[in-house]
Amino acid sequence: MEGKGFTRYTRYDFTEKDHAELAEVFKELDKRGAFLLLTNSDMDYIRKLYKGYNIVSLKTNRFINSNPYLRRAMGKEVIITNYHHEVFKG
């Protein structure tokens, strides 16, 4: 994945394969009628995985990081849902 997106909060990487598996679970739960909300780093790869869902981008402060010096870095996140909410009306 390009950029400095989410890859780890622990010593283990969260790989593209892991992201793809999470997206498949999201889609399966959507088919079953669950109301879903997911947050992730704002990257093209993530946006492609969840294309067709409601996606809103937000600027964020990062307070969780395996490197303590990066815990206050600015970043961009996306909120992804399978339902409409007021935040999506722009």
N, C-alpha and C positions, 0 to 999 in steps of 0.2 A: 504494500500500500504506500502511496505517496504521502509526503508530509509527515508531520509529527502527531499522528492520530493515536488513538488508544491502542497500545500494544501490551501494556502490563501495569498492574498495581502490585504485583508480586514478582518473584524472580522468574516466573513462567510467562512466556509470551501468549497473547491472545491472537492467534493467526488469522489470515484471510479465511482459511477453512473453518475456523471457529465462528467467525462472523457469518459466513454463509450458512452454517448449521443453525445459528441463532435466528437468522432470517427465515429459514424453513420452518422452524418451530413457531415463529410469529405468524407466518402464513397459515399454518395448520390450525392454530388456535383461532385465528380470524375466521376460517371456514366453519369452525365449531360454534361461532357466535360470541366469543369472548370480547370484551372491551379491552383494548390493549394500548399501553403507553410505554414507549421505550426511548431512552436518551442515548446518544452516542456522539463521537467526534464528528464534526461537519467536514466530511470528505466525499469526493466524487464516488468512491467505491461504495460507501454506505448509502448514499443517495440512490445509486443504481440498484442496490439490493432491495430497497424499500420503495422503488418507483411505483406510483399508483396510490400510495398512502399519503396522509396529511403530514407534511414536513415543514417545520418552522425552525429557522436558525436563530440562535441567541449567542451573544458574547458572554463569556463566563470567566470567572477566576478559578484557577485550579488549586484546590486545597489538598488533594489526594495525589500522591506521586511516590514512587519507590525512592526517588531522589529528593531529599528534604529541601534542597536549594531550588527546586522547580515547583514547589507547592503553591506559590503565589503567582505563577505565570498566567497571562491572559490566553484565552483560547476561544474557539467557537464550537458550540454544540448544536445538535439538532434534537428536537422533540418529534417523535414519530408516533402517530396514532392511527387507528382504523375507524375513528369516529370524529365528527366535527365538534369543535369547541370554539368558544368566543375568541380565543387567542388566534384562531386561524382566519378570522374575518378581515384582518389587516386593518 
